[in-house]
């Protein structure tokens, strides 16, 4: 059956009128757009009213026309994210794993940098020259406890030099070779270090016994130590300089006083070797050795607060020579001879005697 004879044949006139109306609306909209773009012939007021009317009509129409496009884009993005979520998740996991590796490296470098700063900022009073080194080997056993550092004779290290890390005293050098030195730790059974209690100045000997906390021997005094007291080197015997931090005092399970070492709070891998031989190197010996002794009188008499100096008294005059005694007349006593003082009298082999007095006849 032909289309015109069917039930839809009646739609011919409405469709025609609809097409005509749509054409008219399109022409009106086109004219409105043309009028909106004219800026030469229309007056400012007419141009403003026309454009406002067009904008008011075009705004909802444009929004309705653009809505399906927006909805389609959102739907496509949702479908794409749904199907590609697995690959995106895998990519993010790989990136997170890589970032964790960088984070660990960053934290390690920050920690190492802080330790370098602390180690380089290590100072003693009076100043002592130091050599930085790194521990390259660890020798542990039931009794021995030593380290091998990568600094030796070429840097001036000698046997007996104290060794420190950024926290405190580690031990001392017991062997030196070109490019290497062996460090005996405070915990070794052969280690003996003179120390003192910082609070009371009580002396003791820090003795290693192979354990993590060496013991304090030969404590002297009444109540010389308490738990938590700071222990430092005493400098007795000239083995190590005085005042180097060692640790804190604690009471052991065996009832003996022991020391928790400050150096054990961090790993002993970076150290500084103190080039300390004896106390004579801490002062200028040539300046201390006086070559010319000062005079006994150190005050200028002319500038004394007691006034100018008095002149010295003149030396005593020489004694006058006496004439021989004249004979005495009757009725008179014999004259006496005046002797000079003992200090001015010349010494003779025979003592001088006075002339005997005559008796009257």
Secondary structure, DSSP 8 states (H G I E B T S, - for coil): --GGGSGGGGHHHHHHHHHHHHHHHHHHHHHHHHHHH--SSS-HHHHHHHHHHHHHHHHHHHHHHHHHHHHHHHHHHHHHHHHTHHHHHHHHHHHHHHHHHHHHHHHHHHHHHHHHHHHHT---SS---EEEEEEEEEEE-SS-EEEEES--GGGT--TT-EEE-SSSEEEEEEEEETTEEEEEETTSTT-EEEEEETTT--EEEEE--SSSS-EEES--STT---TT-EEEE--GGGSS-TT-EEEEEEE-TTS-EEEEEGGGGS-S-EEEEE----GGGGS-HHHHS-SS---S--S-GGG-TT-S---------------------TTS---------TTTS---SS-----------
